[in-house]
């Protein structure tokens, strides 16, 4: 039903929203509530009231008002859109997407309607459908930079790397200042192995709001590629910037600065200072919350090193691992506690630590995790000694797992202890988290269990890694389904144990 005709309704709503624009949110809400009461049969009035209720954080009342608007006019575009987005923000994707589909049907020539639908579908991990929605938006608005950005994102999630790169480049041609687009493009380029362009685009991270807390600016000059020929005798301050895994992965590049004659000062997370003491090529190691060195010639974020050093392709990584080692005395002490009975000593990591500074990281962290119960068949393989390397999230799964796990993690003071235990292991089985990078950096065999939507570091459809030569990768065949990769890993582990014993694996394949 169309709104009841009241010539004054539009003017009254405009006046109320003018209050909101002027900073009087409470006054605007009060005014619109009165208008909605007077125009109880106006979908427009009810939807306007709902939007201000939502802005005030009164979620349940907002939902009721949106539903009241749709009860009056089931095709009201604003109510369909806003209620759909509201439900999707609460991860109520089924009903939310259904409403956004109705909104797109109500406004078939609205590119924004299709973009809203596509974004909801993508968050629900229905990426094929999201791509269709984005393409519908581009049919209507072929020069819409956001639509190209979104198309690139969906294509990347589907493993359509060339399409993701093409869409990202098109988006940037339309909006060169779209830093999030450039950041996403860097991942697609790195995924494809185009490290030269990928690491250049990777620098766009510093323009993202989510990275501002990690940005460190100094009066000292930022290290550039043109400075490399003149580094002899210069001091370069390198500072870690993100997660533990990033530090483990990218610290491989630090010795290259020393090889150019630089004196290198490296600051890492506090939990890593003991592990990195004596790290090759570093004259000084400190915590990242310590003051910057008083005298230095250049500084650089750690993850900018491959761009500065001109790392152009995966071949440039050859011969780097191992480049990190546990303190020798600590490794001997922990090693003595491990059994020396010929069993294969295997460390397990099944949950990724979730970084809270970005909602996207939380979602990514959750889908990286593997319920420990999936690894219960390991307990039936004779010839294994299983150790937990899991600290924090996921530890509470141990008692109910049924796995015979040795767990010394409560005695770990920091990552130096973790590395010391890893040094004495034969194998680490891990999800995509910092400990996989630590074991890889130490040259330890790592069997990595990763989600279906592969990250750029692990590229696509490969079972090996350019970053860590001793790594073997097991991928989900379908999003969220760990059964196939775990089954393959268990078969491979049975074969490995049998080979160690000199006998064929029980039930396994030769």
N, C-alpha and C positions, 0 to 999 in steps of 0.2 A: 504494500500500500504506500502511496506517495504521502509525503508530509501533509498535515492539515494546513491549509493556506492561511498564514498569518503574516501580513506584510511587515509587521514589526519584529518578527523572530530573528531574521538575519541581522538587523541593526542591533538588537539586544545582545546577540551572541558576539558580534564584533566588538561592542563596547566592553563586554566582560573579558574577552581575550586581550583587549588592549590593556586592561588592568594587569593581566598575567605578564604581558610583554614589558610592562613598566616595573615589574618586580613584586607586585602584590598578588602572590599566588593564592593566599587565603581569601582575599577579597574576590578574586576571579572565581574561585571555587564556590563561594557563597552565592555570588550572583548567578552562576550557571545552574546551581542547584535550584534556585528559585525559578529560573526560566524553565528548567526541566519539569518542575512541579506544575507550572502553569500550562505547559504544553505536553501533557502526559501522553498524547497520541502522536507526538512528533519524533520520528526516528532520529532526525538531525539533532534535536535537543538532547535526547537520551545519549546519543553517541558522543556529543560534546561534553556532557556531564561525565561520562565514563572516562574520556581521555584525561580530564583534570583529576578525577579520582585516582587514576593510574599514576599520574605524575606526582600525586601526594603520597604514594605508597600504600593506598587503600585498595589492595589488589582484589579482595573478594567483592567489595562493593563495585569496583570497576567492571569486573566480569559480569556481575548481575545487571549493571546498566547497559553494557554492550548487548547482552542477551535480550534485554527489554527492547533495545533499538531493533534488533533482528526479529523480534516478535511482531513489531509493527511493519517493518519492511525487510523481508528475508534477503533481499538483494542489495542492502545498503553497503556500498563499497567500503566506506570508512570503518563501520562496525565489523564487517567481515575481516578486513585487514588487521585492524588493531587487536581484536580478540584473538585472531589466529596467531599473530606475533606474540601476544601475551602468553598464550598457552605453550607455544614453542619455547619461549624463554624459560618456562617451568619444565621443559623436556617432555611436555605432554604432546608429542609430535603427531600422533594419529589424528585426534580431533583438530589440532592446530593446523595441520596441513590440509585437512578437508575444508576448513574455512578459507584458507588461502587459495585453494583451488576454486572455490565458489567466487572469491574476489576476482580472480583472473578471468573467470567466465563472465562476471558482471561487467568487467572493463577489459575486454579482449585486446584493445588497442593501447593499453597502458603498459609500457615497458617495465615500469616500476612494479606493477602487479606480478609480472612474471619473475622479476628479480627477487621479490619477497618470497615467492613460492620456491624458487630455486635455492635460495639461502637456507630455507627451512628443510628442504629435502637433503641438502648437503650436510647440514648438522645432524640429520637423522641417518646419515651414511647411506642414503639412497642416491648415490652419485650419478648413476645412469639417468635417472629421472631429472635430477638437478640440471644435468647438461642439456636435456631437452628444453627445460624451462628457460635456461640462459639463451639458448639458440632462438627461442621464440621472442625473447626480448630484443635480440640483435636483429631479427627480421623487421621489427618495428622501428628500432633505433640503431642502425648499423654503426653510428659514430659515438655510441655510448661507452665511454672508457670503463665505467664500472662493470658493465655487462661483459666486456672483454676480460677484465680482471677476474670476474667470477667464472667465466668460461675456462680460463686458464687454471683456476683452482680446482674445478671439477675434473678437468682433463688430467691434471697431475694426480689426483686421487685415484683415477682409473688407470694410471700407468701409461697414459697417452702423452709421452714426454714431448715429442715433436709438436703435437697440437698445443700443449701447454706453453711451450716456448713461443710458438707463433702468436698465440692469443695474448701472452704477456707482452711481447714486443709491440703488438698492435695497440694494446692499452697504453703503453708508454708513449707511443707516437701521438696519441690523442691527449695524454696528460703526463708530460715528462716529470712532473713533481709528485707523482703517485709513488711515494716511497714504499708503501706496503706491496705494491705491484712489483717494484724492482726487487724487493726482498724475496717475494715468492718466485720471481723469475730466476734469481740466483740459485734456488734449490733445484729447479728444473735443469739448469745448465750444469750444475755440479753432478746431478744425477746422471746426466748424459756423458759426463767425463770432460766437459769443456771447462776445465779449472781456470783458465785464464780469464774468460768472461764471467764465469760463475763467482770467483772470489772478488772480482771487481764489483759486481752487483751486490755481493754479500755485505759490502760496506754500508748499504742502505739501512742496515739494522739500527744505526745510530740516530736515524730520523724517526724511528717508531716510538710512540708513547710508552709502550711496554718495556723499552730498553733504557729509558732515561735514568732510571735508578741505578743502572750499571755503567753509565757514562762517567768517565773520569777525565777532566780537563786540567791541563797543567800549563804553566808559562813556557815550559820547555817545548821545543819544536816537536811536532809529530813526525815520526820516522817515515820517510818516503823512499821509493825505489831509487830515486836519483841520489840519495845519500849513501847508498851501499858502497860505491867505490872509495868513499872517504871515511870509512868506519875505523880504520886502524888507529888505535889509541883512544877512541871515543867511548864514552859510557852510554849504554842504551838501557833504559828502564822498561821492562816488559811486565805488564800487569794482567793477570787472569781476570776474566770478566763475567763468566756465567756459571755453568754447573761443573761438577767434578769431572764428568765424562769429557766435557769440552777441554778442560785443562789437561787431562791425560792424553787426549787425542792430538791437541795442537802443540803441546810442549816439545814434540819431536823437532819442531822447526827452530827452537832456541839455539841449539849448538851451531846452526848455520851462521848465526850472527857472530859467534865467537870465532868461527873459522875465517871470517872476514876481518878479524883483528879487533873486534869490539870487546869491551869489558861489559858483561851483561849482569844486570841486577833483575832478579825475577821475584815478583810478589804473587803468591798463590793463596788459596783459601787457608784459614788457620789449621784446619784438619789435615793439610797436606805438607806443612812446613817440615816436619820431621822426615817424611818420606823423600822430599826433594832436597834435603840437605846433601850437598856434594853433587848435585845434578850436573851432568857433563856440560861444560861451556859456561857455567854460571860462577861469577865471582862472589855473588851474594844472594842469599835467599831470605825472604821475610814474608810476613803475613800481609794479605791485601788490605788489612785495616791499619797497617803501620804507615807512618808518614812516608811520603815519597823521598827517595834519596836526595840529599842536599845538593850534590853536584852531579848532574848528568847532562848529556848533550842532546839526547833524543828520548822520546817515550813512544810506546806503541801498545795498543791492546793486543793480547795474545792471539786472538782469532783473526787479526789483520795480518799476521806474519806471512801466510802463503801468498796473499796479494802483493805485499811489499817485496817479497823474495822472488816473485815472478813464477810461482808454481803454476805450470800451465796444463798439466795432464797427469793422469794416474801414474804414468811411468816415472814421474819425478819423485814418487814416494818410495821407490825401490831401495831396498837395503837399509831401511831405517830401524825397523824393529829387530831385536829388543833395544830400547833406549831408556828404560826405567827399571830400577832394581830396588828390592827391599834392603834396608840396612843389614849388612852381613851378620853382625852379632845377633840381631833380632831374628833373622831367618834361621840361624842355627838353633836358637832357643826354642822357637815354635816348632821347628822341624823335628826336634827330639821327642816332642809329645805325640807326633803322628805314628801310627803303627808301621812297623817295618816287616810285615808278614807277607808281602807280595801282592796284596790286594791293590786294585786300582783306586787311587785316592782322588775323589771327585768332589769339587765344591759346587754348591747350588745357590743360585740367585733367581728368585721368581717374581719379584715385585720391583717396580721402578719408583724411586723417590719422586714425589710430585712437587714441582716448584709452584708456589702459590702466587707469584707475581703476575701470572697471566692465565685467564680462564681457559684459554686454548691449551695451555700446558697441562692443566688438570685433566682435561678430557683426554689428551694424548697419553698422559701417564696411566690413566685407568685402562685404556685399551692395550697398552704395552704389557700390563700385568698378566701373569699366568697363575691361576689358582694352583696352589701346591698339590692339591689332591690329584691333579693330572699327572704328576710325577710319581704317584704311588707305585706303579709297576717297577720302578727302579729298585725298590726294596726286595723284589723277588729275584734279582740278578745276583747270583753268587759271584764272589770275587770283587765286590765293591766295598769301599769304605766311604760313606757319604758324610760330608760336612756342610753345615749351613754357613753361608757368608752373608746372610740376610740380616740387616739391622733396620729397626724402625718398622715402617709399613710392611706388613706381611708376616712379621714374626709370630703373630698370634695364631697363625695357621699351623704351626708346627705340632702342637699337642694332638690335634685331631687328624693329622695327615696320615698316620700309620707308617711313616717312614722312620727307619732307624738312623736318625741324624745326630751326629756329634755337633754340639753348638757351643762354641767358645766366644761368640761375638760379644757377650756381656763383659768379657775381659779386654776387648779391643779399646785402646785409648784413642786411636786415630787410624788413618789409612796406612801408616807404617806397619802396624800390627796386621791389618788385613793383607797387605802385600807380602808380609813375612810368611803368613800361612799359605797364600797362593803360591809362593816360591817352592813350597814343599809338596804341592799337589801335582797330579798327573794331568788333570783336566778340570776346566771350569765350564759348567753349563749355566747359561745366564739368559735372561731377557735383555732387551735393549736398555741398558742402564750403565751408570758409571763404572761398575765393577767389570763389565765386559771390556770396556776400554782399558781399564787398569791391567787386567790379565793380558790383553792383546799387546799393550805397551811393554809388558815384561817378556813378551815372546812365548807366553804360555798357551798351549792349545785351548781354544775357546769354541764351544758349540753354542751358537747364538740362536735363540728362538725369537722371531720377530713377527710383528703383526702383518696383515695383508697389505696395508697401505705403507709400502716401504719408504723409509726416510732416505734422503739423498746420499747419506754416508754409505748405505748398503746397496745402493743402486737397485736394479730390478732383475728378477729371475736368475740371480747368480747364487751359487752356493759357496763362493769364496769372497775375499775382500782385498782390495788393493791396499787398505790401510794396515791390515794385520795379517801377515802371511800364514799364521798358524790358526786362523779362524775358519770355521765351517758354519754355514748359515742354513737354518731350517725355517721356512716361511709358511705362514697360514695360506691355505689354498682358497679360503673364503673368509671374509671379514668376521672376526670374533671366534673362529673355529680353530681350536688348538689341537684337535684330535689327530689330523694327518701328520703335522710336523712332529708331534710328540711320538707317534707310533714309529715314524721313520728314525727318529733319534734313538729310541729304545732298541730298535733292530741294529743300528750301527754300534750302539754301546755293547750289545751282546756279542757282536762280531769282534769288537776291540778286546773285550775281556777274554773271549775264546782264543784270539790270536796270542794274547799275552800268556795264556796257559798252554798254547800249542794244541788246542782241540777245537773241533767245529762247534759253532754256537748252537745252543738248544733252541730248535724251532726257527732259527734264523736262516738267512740266505748267504751262501758263499759268494 
